[in-house]
Amino acid sequence: MPRESGDASFLRRLNQVAVLRALHATESATLAEVARAARVSRATTEAIMETLLREGQAEEFAPNAAEGLRGRPARRFAFRGAVGHVAGVGIGAARVTVMVADLRGRIVAREQVSVPTDLPSARRLDAIGGLVEQACTGAGIGVSALTGVGVGTTGVIDGEGRVVKSVVLSDWTGVPLQAELARRLAVPVLVENDMRLAVLAEHWRGAARGRADVMYLHTGSRIGLGLLLGGTPYRGSHAAAGELGGHPNSRWRTFQHVMDYAMAVDPGELRAPSQAALFALGRAREGDAEAARAVESFARSLAEALVTLVTPLDPELLVVGGSLAQAGEQLTDPIRAYLADVCLYPPEVVVSELGADAVCLGAVRHALNEAERLLFASA
């Protein structure tokens, strides 16, 4: 026969996890509300809450004076986010961004630094490590206090956090990014592709909140794609889902119209594709009809490329992000119109609400997912 004491101990642990989850899922709650959500008796909830208060995982609010007018005010409790912290790192072509968040997801510190694309990998890694330390100092904690660090970077990332291939950053292909940063920071590190983290961020705090099947289109110096299927970022069999930049000549074909326009109007200036797009967008806003036609053709080219994915995957939402998303309806209107013409169920098309912060916020969410798993496991 199993020992009753062991059964009782196991049950207490299950109840504590249930109460902690219920508390974590709400801004604040009374004992009765937590008990109902956790499906645990009020007496058991009260005993567990005292334990969580002692361990610093919960905090109690002062009674509401208005409630006191109707009788004894109910005690209210909340999960204490400051019990732990995570960091998120966004590694872009020209800059690195770091955010530190508590376990409530509140951003408590942020740092950013410009980094050349041709910087040797060792120096880039050192810069990332230094920026994480700087952000932690701003948050009033040491790096060792971090539960984990989420990292989003351009390129194909394997299951060990190694950069299998990067066409954006020089000296980045083959870098064991997860291992190198874990060695420098001495805390757990999780590495993921930037586009998957961008769509994760939009699902967490952006335009895709409450949506399960989402496509994130990055428009900028490169074209990238992030897929959220069933509420989970899709990696693909080789973790290369969304790496559209690997298609031969795809960038030139997409940007051809705006590059032709920029060259015709200002032949003395040599512009990169994204710069040509921004130039045309600016002229279109000023009323240049030819620029407007070039922008519309650019947006239509994007939509034509998306159809082969939208049709079989049937997403409910398409979020347009990246530096060119600042064009707003200039970019989304032609995409929306084309998809409406050719798709049986065209997705809603919106502009990203997170802008340049999408990847770093996604890295924070990625780290929080692991931190929460450890938190509930420890309880």
N, C-alpha and C positions, 0 to 999 in steps of 0.2 A: 504493500500500500504506500502511495506517495505521502510524504510528511505534510501535515496541514500547515505547519509554519512556512514551508517553502511555497505552498499554494498561496498563502496570505501575502507573503512578500512579493510574489509575482503579480498578484492582483493589485497591490498597492502601487507597484511600478506602472502597470497599465492605466490605473486611474490617474496617476500623476501626469502621464503623457497626455491623456485625454483632457485634463484640466489645463495643462500648459498649451496644448493646441487650441483649445477654445479661447483662452485668454489672448493668444497670439493673433487669432483671427479677427479680433475686434479692437476698436480704439480704447474702450473702457467698458466695464460691465459690473453689475452687482453679483454677489455670491449666487443668488437665485438664477440669474441669467447664465452665469458660467456653468452652474450645475445642470441646467436644462440643455445647454449646448453640448456639454461633455457626457450627458446621460449618466451622471453620478449623483448620489444623494447629496443634499445640502450639507449635512454634517461632515461627510467625507470631503466635500469640496472645501469646506472651511478649514479642516485640518491640513489639507494639502496646500491651501493658500498660505497658511502660516509658514509652512516649510519653504515655499517659493519666495516669500518675503524675506526670510532669514538668509536664503541663498542669493538674494539680489536679483532674482529672475522676475519678480513682480514688484509693483509699487502701489501704494494706496493713496487715493485722492482725499482731500479734505471734504467733509460732508457739504452737500449743497444746502445753502441757507434757506432757499425757497422750499425745499423738501421738508425742512425742519418745521415749517409752519403747519404742516399737515400731520406731524408726528415725528417719531424718531427717524432721522435720515438714514437711508441705506448706505452701507459702505460700498465704495466703488474701487475697482482695481484695474490695473493695466499691465501688460507685458512691459518689462523694463528693457528698452532697446539698448541702453548703454551697458548691459551685461557683457556685450561683445561687439567687435567691429570687423568689417571686411574692407578690402580695397578693390577697386576696379581700375584696370589700365586699358586705355585705348591707344594702340600704336598705328598712327596714320602715316601717310607718305611724307608729310612735312612736319608733323608735330606728335608729341606724346602727351596724353592727358591722364591724370590720376585723380580719382575720387575716393574718399573714405566715408563709409556709411556705418551707422550702428545697425543692430539686428532688427530694427524696425524699418530699415531702408532709408532713414533720414540721412541726407548727405551733410556731413559735418566739416568736411575740408575738401578743397579742390586745388590742384596745381596743374600747370601746363607749360611746356617748353617746346621751342622750335628745334627740329632735328633735321639736318640735311639728308636727302635720300641716299647719298653716296657714302654716308658715314659707315666705317667698318663695324661689323656686327658686335665685336667686343665693346667698343665705345658706346654703341647704342644700348647694349645691355647694362652697362655701367650707368648711363644716363637714366634709364628706367628705374634701376635700383635706387639711385639718388633721389629721384622724384618721388618715389613711394615713401622714402624716409622723410622727405620734406613735407609731404602731405600728412603723414602721421604726426609729425611735430605740430603742424597746424591744428590737428584734431586733439592734441594734448595727450597722445599715447605713444608708446614705443612700437616699432615694427613687430617685435615679438608678441605684442598683445593682439595682433590680428589673428582671427580665426582662419582666414584664408585670403588669397588674392586671385581674382578673376582677370584674365588677360584676353583682349581681342586684337587680332592682328590680321593684316592682309596675307593671303596665301592659303594653300592647302595644308591643313593641320592633321596629323595622324593621331591615333589613340594615345600616344605617349607624349603629346604636346610638342612634337617636332615639326618644324616647317619643312614640309616635303617639297614645296615649290612656291616661289614668290617671283612674280614678274614686275612687281612695283618697286621693291627695295633691293638694292644691290647688296651682295654678301649676306643675304638672309636665307636663301635656300639651304636646307640641311642643318640649320641651327637647332639644337635641342633646347628650344625656348623654355619649356616647362622646367627641365632639369637645371638649366643655367640660372634662371631667376629664383628657383627654390634654393639653390646653393648660395646665392647672393643675399637673399632675404631671410633664409632659415625659417620659413613658414610654408604651409601647403600652397601650391600654385596650380591653377587650372587654366589651360589655354584653349581657345576656340577661334574659329574663323570670324572675322569682324562682321560680315553680313548676317551670319546667324545670330550674333549677339545684338545687332541692330534691330532685327525683327523681334527678338525676345524683349528688348527694351520698349518697343512700340506696343507690344502686348501687355507689358507691365504698367507703363506710365504714359503711353502715347496714344496715337490715333487708333490702335488696334485693341484697346481695352475691351474685354468681353467678347472678342472674336476668336474663333478656333482655327480657321483656315485662311492664312494671310500670305500675301506676296509682298516683299519689300524690294523696291527698285532703287538702287543707288545710282545717281547721275552726277558725274564730276569728272575728274581726270581719268577715270575709268568707269565702266559700266559693270555693276555687280548685282547679285540677286540673293535675297534671303527668303527661305520658305518656312512657314509655320504650318504644320499639318497636324490637326487634332490637338492644337495647343502646345505642340512640341517642335522646336527647330529641327528641320530635316537635314541630315548630314550626307546621305547617300552612301553607297557601298564602299566608296574610296574616300569619303569625307570631302568630296570635291563639288558637292551640289552648290550651284550658284556662281561658280567661277566662269562667268561668261567671257571674261577678258582673254581666255585661252583660245577663243575661236579665231582662226586666221582672218585678218583684215576686218573683223567685226567693228572695231572702233572707227576705222576710216569710213565704212559704209554708213554707220549711224550718224557720224558728225559731218558727212560730206557736204550737206546743204549749207550749214552754218560756216564751214571752213571756206567754201566757194564764195559765199557772200562777203565774209571778212576780207578775203584776198582781193575781191573785185572793188570793194569800197576803200580799203586801206592797204594797197599792195606793199607799202614800205615797211609794214610791221609783220614780223613772223610770229604767229600765235599757235600755241598748243591747242588741240581740239576743244578742251573745256573753256579755254580763254576765248576762242572764236565763238563758242556758244553764248558766253556771257556778254561778249561784244554785241552780238546780234540781238540778244534779249534786251540789252540796254537801248539799242537803236529802235527796236520795236516799241518799247514803252514810250519813246519820244515821238512816235507816229510814223516811222519809216515803214511804208507798206511792203517794200521788198524784204526788209529784215523780218517783218511779221510772217511773210510767206516762208522764209528760210527756217524760222523757228517752228512753224506749223509742220513743215516737212520733216524737221528733226524729230519732233514729238511723234509724228506718224510713223517714222522709221522705228522708234522705240516700241510703239504699239504693235507694229508688224512682227517684230522679233518676239514680243511677249505672247502673241496669240498661240504659238506652238506649245506654250506652257499653260496658259490660262485655260485653253479648251480642255485638255485632258485632266488637269488638276482641279479645276472648278473652284478657285478661291472665292471667298465672299468679299474680300477687300484687297485692294492694291494700294500700298503706301509708297509715295514717291519721296525719296530723301536724297541726301548729297548736296553739294554746293549749288547745283543747278535748280534745286527744288525751290529756291528763293523766287523763281519765276512764277510760282503759284499757278493760277488758272491758265496762264499762257502756255504752260506745259501740260497741265492735267486735262484741259478741255479737249485738245485734239486726241489725246490718248483715250479719254472717256468716249468720245464720239466714234472712234474707230472700233473699239471693243464692242460698243453697242451695236454697230453694224454687222459684225462678223461672228459674235459669240452668242450662243443660245442663252446663256445666263451670264451676262457681263458683270464683272465685279464692280463694287463701288470704288471710285478712284479719289484718293485724298492726298494731301501734302503732309509730310512728317511733322509732328508736333515737337520733336526733340532736336531737330537740326543736327549740328555737329556733335552734340552730346550723346547721340544714339548708341554708338559703339561702347563708349565708356560706361554709360548707364547699364547697357546689356551685360558688361563685364561685372558690374556690381551685383546685378541680379543673379548672374551665373554663380558668383561666390556665395551669395545669400542662400541659394538653393542648397548648396553643400553644407553651409553653416547650420541651416535649419534641420537638415537631416541628422547632423551630429548632435544638435541640441536635443531633439526629441529622442534620439537613441540614448543619449546620456541620462535623460530623465527616466 
